[in-house]
Amino acid sequence: MSAVPVASVVSAPRAVVAAPAGPGTAPILGCPGEAEAHQVRSFTRSLNRSRQSLTRADRPRTFVLGGREWDLLDEVFAPVYSPSTGVGLDFLGLDDPRPADTDPEEAAVTTAFAPEVSGRRGSFLEIGCGTGVIAVTAALAAHGPVVACDISPQAVENTVRNAERHGVQDRLRAVRGDLFGGLDDNERFDTVFWSSNYVLGPADYVYESVHERAYVDTGYQAHRRYLEEAPRWTTASGAALLHFSSRGDVALLHRIAAESGRELRTLAACLVQEGEYGNDLVEHILFQILPAPRSRRA
């Protein structure tokens, strides 16, 4: 593979490159040294990032992402301080803003680089919707119906406001729930997507706020549940997707997947220089969750 360009989150578009498909556990694009990797994956550092993002004097009431303006409520994850929401838009091919009245066939033509994602439209479920940027943009891009779910009541309200702001409230339903807890038992989706709280925290840590859950997963309890349950919420031809990063423990994620009878297929990856709270080179990865081959489950 040729040298991978590294993009500044602040001053340049994210550099996104397709990754070879397959279940491999090794980092795709590069690997920092041991000390750097430990810092990037630091649980306490991520908690500090969570707390700082809530109390910063420059925390805005509105922000621009993906060519659109969005509301940001108190206690909700702020995409302006983390590139993960923008990377999620890139991964899903939703980074090309279209007006709300765009013809559905035209809106379905996107810039996604993963064929498994770019050709997919239909019903869409986002877990951990936060401000609703991804769910609302999916509705604008001819996905539908769209359901956005979050454990935070403030995030649910934020998503409703942004759906109304962009005129898709008739195509989007926001619900409160822990992962799939807010859904009806008979609902199924063509796409299930979670940009996860990929930093691993101690299993016995007690969250001090709902907001901390957007950054840290204690003992990877939520990831284990998502890997086990997400494929059950897809249609017969649907895809269960997970946006993860090197801030998390990729090798442990693969082990949990195997224990759950799942296999992670890498669809794409990108490197991002994250400079808001340091100067971290972080690999973001889009996984598809698949049933493990029977031979591996035996």
NORURGI-V634649 format. One record per backbone hydrogen bond with DSSP energy under -1.0 kcal/mol. CO is the residue of the C=O (numbers start at 1). NH is the residue of the N-H. If there is no record, write none. Layout:
CO | NH
CO | NH
//
This chain:
7 | 273
8 | 12
17 | 269
22 | 266
33 | 37
34 | 38
35 | 39
36 | 40
37 | 41
39 | 42
42 | 46
43 | 47
44 | 48
45 | 49
46 | 50
47 | 51
48 | 52
49 | 53
51 | 55
52 | 56
56 | 59
61 | 72
63 | 70
65 | 68
68 | 65
70 | 63
73 | 76
78 | 81
83 | 87
84 | 88
85 | 89
86 | 90
87 | 91
88 | 92
89 | 94
90 | 93
99 | 102
103 | 107
104 | 108
106 | 109
114 | 117
114 | 118
115 | 119
117 | 120
122 | 144
123 | 191
124 | 147
125 | 193
126 | 149
129 | 132
132 | 136
133 | 137
134 | 138
135 | 139
136 | 140
137 | 141
138 | 143
139 | 142
145 | 124
146 | 173
147 | 126
148 | 175
149 | 128
149 | 129
150 | 177
152 | 156
153 | 157
154 | 158
155 | 159
156 | 160
157 | 161
158 | 162
159 | 163
160 | 164
161 | 165
162 | 166
163 | 168
164 | 167
168 | 171
171 | 146
173 | 148
175 | 150
178 | 181
180 | 183
184 | 187
189 | 235
190 | 239
191 | 125
192 | 241
193 | 127
194 | 243
196 | 198
199 | 217
201 | 219
202 | 205
210 | 213
211 | 214
212 | 215
212 | 216
215 | 199
217 | 201
217 | 220
218 | 221
220 | 224
221 | 225
222 | 226
223 | 227
224 | 228
225 | 229
226 | 230
229 | 232
230 | 233
231 | 234
233 | 189
235 | 238
239 | 192
240 | 289
242 | 287
243 | 196
244 | 285
245 | 248
249 | 253
250 | 254
251 | 255
252 | 256
253 | 257
254 | 258
255 | 259
256 | 260
257 | 262
258 | 261
261 | 292
263 | 290
265 | 288
268 | 286
269 | 17
270 | 284
272 | 282
273 | 9
274 | 280
280 | 274
282 | 272
283 | 246
284 | 270
285 | 244
286 | 267
286 | 268
287 | 242
288 | 265
290 | 263
293 | 296
293 | 297
294 | 298
//
